[in-house]
Amino acid sequence: QQQVKQSPQSLIVQKGGISIINCAYENTAFDYFPWYQQFPGKGPALLIAIRPDVSEKKEGRFTISFNKSAKQFSLHIMDSQPGDSATYFCAASRDSGYSTLTFGKGTMLLVSP
Amino acid sequence: GAGVSQSPRYKVAKRGQDVALRCDPISGHVSLFWYQQALGQGPEFLTYFQNEAQLDKSGLPSDRFFAERPEGSVSTLKIQRTQQEDSAVYLCASSLTSGSLSYEQYFGPGTRLTVT
């Protein structure tokens, strides 16, 4: 049972364009939704995260949009740059005293120069 | 400051061999997690430690997998009698506290295990 579904699997965007990655979750107990960025040979690094009490969070060029009723959230990367080329993972966790992350399968983003 | 470190970075084992993977978390971090990341997939939870106590091992795929953190800092993930399906990147992550507000996990670079 895949609790967090991520799409698309891969994405090619031109420099300066907007990259959009979508995720959907099933477990309504999830209350924390981070996005991780992973470069080849590196571990995932936290990019931005949101909790369900807000519908949008923006940090620089990165924005999370959250739709609680639809159980969906998305990452928007504005003015995409070649340096943004990486694999992006959405994740979710619930408040259980410790925060085990359930990850999506990842989106490989390529920003063409 | 120093992040999470893992060693070795790469490990090739023959099927049936035992392996031990090491994780050095960020100093002072109470929580430590192990994840398994298959090629082209997202990380999947294996086990969780709060200090030296292993509070959740529900993600360990078989009894060939064993993890310990005896002094509440360094952790070792051991895989006995390795099988080809064990080939993956093993990620370690740590976070400052075990409280519900401290969700940020800092990941190490991982150990890529290849079983031949």
Interface residues (C-beta under 8 A of the other chain):
Chain A: V4 Q6 Y32 P34 Y36 G41 K42 G43 P44 A45 L46 A49 F89 A91 S93 D95 S96 G97 Y98 S99 T100 L101 T102 F103 G104 K105 G106
Chain B: V4 S31 F33 Y35 G40 Q41 G42 P43 E44 F45 Y48 Q50 L55 D56 L91 A93 S95 S98 G99 S100 S102 Y103 E104 Q105 Y106 F107 G108 P109 G110
